[in-house]
Amino acid sequence: MPQHTRPRPICGHCDGFPTVTITTGTRTPDGQRKTITADCPACHGTGHTTPARAHTRIGA
């Protein structure tokens, strides 16, 4: 029987678009635009939030 994994919730801060590329306004020597990449600080570039883990008692 196949095992199904539940979908992880999408990050509410970036709505599932965790990485963006921003132009700096300058150009490289060969004429291309210089860019930087920024990741979502809430999900660290994954696009998903981690569900809360269930606490288990040890030695119960």
C-alpha positions, 0 to 999 in steps of 0.5 A, spaced: 500 500 500 503 506 498 504 511 503 502 518 502 506 524 505 501 530 507 503 537 504 507 542 508 504 548 509 506 554 504 510 560 508 505 566 509 511 571 509 513 569 502 507 565 499 511 560 496 516 564 492 522 564 497 528 566 493 528 573 489 533 576 484 534 583 485 538 588 480 543 592 483 542 598 478 550 597 475 552 593 470 558 588 469 564 589 464 560 585 459 554 589 459 550 584 463 546 587 469 549 585 476 544 581 481 543 579 488 539 573 491 535 574 497 532 568 501 525 569 505 528 570 512 522 566 515 523 560 511 530 560 510 529 559 502 525 553 502 518 556 501 514 552 506 513 552 514 515 546 518 509 543 522 509 543 530 512 537 532 508 533 537 511 532 544 512 525 546 514 523 553 520 519 555 519 513 560 512 514 560 
